Amino acid sequence: MAYNEDALQLLRNDLAALPVVEKKMFGALCFMLHGNMLCGAQPNGALFRTSPDDYATALAIAGASPMCMGKDRQMKGFVECDMDALQDDTQRAAFLSLSLSFVNSLPPK
C-alpha cells in the first residue's frame, strides 16, 4: 500500500495533540479519531472526511476533488486534495477543520 511520506508527516504533525490511531484503509494510511476515520495520506496527497453539509465547502478549497471508488462512484463526504493544497498551511487547516468538526460530532466506535 503506497502513500506519500511527506503527506503523512504533515498530517502527523498537525494531529500530534489528538488521540488518533493510524490504520490502513481506502488505499491510504488513515487517521482514526475515537474509532472514526478523520483523514489519511495517499500517494498523491491526502483525503479528508467531511459532513454531507460541508462537502461542497470542502470541494471549493483549491486542490480539492471528489473521492471516487473505482472509476465513477463518488464517495460523498470524502474529499481528496493534491500535494500543493496539502502543503499550504491555510488550505490544510481548512480541510482539517471541516474533518474535525464532523468527526467530533460522531459517537465513538
C-alpha positions as a Python dict, from the first residue, in 0.01 Angstrom:
ca = {
    (1, 'M'): (0, 0, 0),
    (2, 'A'): (157, 326, -112),
    (3, 'Y'): (113, 669, 38),
    (4, 'N'): (315, 987, 30),
    (5, 'E'): (555, 1009, 323),
    (6, 'D'): (556, 1391, 309),
    (7, 'A'): (176, 1397, 326),
    (8, 'L'): (185, 1152, 615),
    (9, 'Q'): (432, 1364, 811),
    (10, 'L'): (230, 1685, 761),
    (11, 'L'): (-81, 1514, 894),
    (12, 'R'): (106, 1351, 1183),
    (13, 'N'): (243, 1691, 1286),
    (14, 'D'): (-99, 1855, 1271),
    (15, 'L'): (-267, 1574, 1464),
    (16, 'A'): (6, 1513, 1723),
    (17, 'A'): (-201, 1655, 2011),
    (18, 'L'): (-504, 1437, 1932),
    (19, 'P'): (-559, 1074, 2035),
    (20, 'V'): (-551, 946, 1675),
    (21, 'V'): (-474, 593, 1566),
    (22, 'E'): (-326, 510, 1226),
    (23, 'K'): (-498, 247, 1015),
    (24, 'K'): (-454, 132, 656),
    (25, 'M'): (-774, 173, 452),
    (26, 'F'): (-902, 328, 126),
    (27, 'G'): (-554, 281, -26),
    (28, 'A'): (-420, 526, 231),
    (29, 'L'): (-279, 538, 580),
    (30, 'C'): (-572, 690, 765),
    (31, 'F'): (-604, 862, 1099),
    (32, 'M'): (-889, 746, 1320),
    (33, 'L'): (-1027, 966, 1596),
    (34, 'H'): (-1235, 780, 1855),
    (35, 'G'): (-1274, 498, 1601),
    (36, 'N'): (-1397, 723, 1319),
    (37, 'M'): (-1195, 795, 1006),
    (38, 'L'): (-1073, 1157, 1000),
    (39, 'C'): (-820, 1188, 717),
    (40, 'G'): (-538, 999, 550),
    (41, 'A'): (-221, 1020, 343),
    (42, 'Q'): (-247, 895, -15),
    (43, 'P'): (10, 856, -295),
    (44, 'N'): (-68, 1198, -445),
    (45, 'G'): (-184, 1395, -141),
    (46, 'A'): (-449, 1327, 121),
    (47, 'L'): (-814, 1252, 179),
    (48, 'F'): (-1043, 1415, 433),
    (49, 'R'): (-1382, 1318, 569),
    (50, 'T'): (-1648, 1588, 585),
    (51, 'S'): (-2014, 1608, 669),
    (52, 'P'): (-2252, 1591, 373),
    (53, 'D'): (-2346, 1951, 457),
    (54, 'D'): (-1981, 2066, 430),
    (55, 'Y'): (-1896, 1859, 123),
    (56, 'A'): (-1940, 2150, -123),
    (57, 'T'): (-1739, 2378, 105),
    (58, 'A'): (-1451, 2129, 109),
    (59, 'L'): (-1464, 2088, -269),
    (60, 'A'): (-1440, 2466, -308),
    (61, 'I'): (-1093, 2467, -148),
    (62, 'A'): (-825, 2490, -417),
    (63, 'G'): (-671, 2149, -491),
    (64, 'A'): (-976, 1952, -374),
    (65, 'S'): (-1159, 1688, -576),
    (66, 'P'): (-1427, 1429, -502),
    (67, 'M'): (-1302, 1094, -379),
    (68, 'C'): (-1403, 817, -617),
    (69, 'M'): (-1406, 444, -559),
    (70, 'G'): (-1327, 267, -882),
    (71, 'K'): (-1386, 480, -1189),
    (72, 'D'): (-1706, 668, -1126),
    (73, 'R'): (-1851, 611, -781),
    (74, 'Q'): (-1813, 934, -585),
    (75, 'M'): (-1784, 894, -211),
    (76, 'K'): (-1989, 1188, -86),
    (77, 'G'): (-1839, 1317, 234),
    (78, 'F'): (-1483, 1225, 134),
    (79, 'V'): (-1260, 1477, -42),
    (80, 'E'): (-914, 1428, -187),
    (81, 'C'): (-658, 1706, -204),
    (82, 'D'): (-339, 1724, -404),
    (83, 'M'): (7, 1781, -253),
    (84, 'D'): (8, 2153, -338),
    (85, 'A'): (-309, 2204, -134),
    (86, 'L'): (-183, 1981, 146),
    (87, 'Q'): (147, 2168, 173),
    (88, 'D'): (-35, 2500, 203),
    (89, 'D'): (-86, 2552, 578),
    (90, 'T'): (-408, 2752, 531),
    (91, 'Q'): (-568, 2503, 295),
    (92, 'R'): (-464, 2203, 506),
    (93, 'A'): (-605, 2373, 815),
    (94, 'A'): (-935, 2431, 635),
    (95, 'F'): (-962, 2064, 537),
    (96, 'L'): (-872, 1952, 888),
    (97, 'S'): (-1117, 2193, 1048),
    (98, 'L'): (-1404, 2055, 839),
    (99, 'S'): (-1299, 1697, 914),
    (100, 'L'): (-1257, 1754, 1286),
    (101, 'S'): (-1589, 1932, 1311),
    (102, 'F'): (-1768, 1638, 1153),
    (103, 'V'): (-1582, 1354, 1324),
    (104, 'N'): (-1615, 1518, 1665),
    (105, 'S'): (-1994, 1518, 1611),
    (106, 'L'): (-1998, 1139, 1566),
    (107, 'P'): (-2035, 890, 1850),
    (108, 'P'): (-1716, 699, 1935),
    (109, 'K'): (-1690, 348, 1795),
}
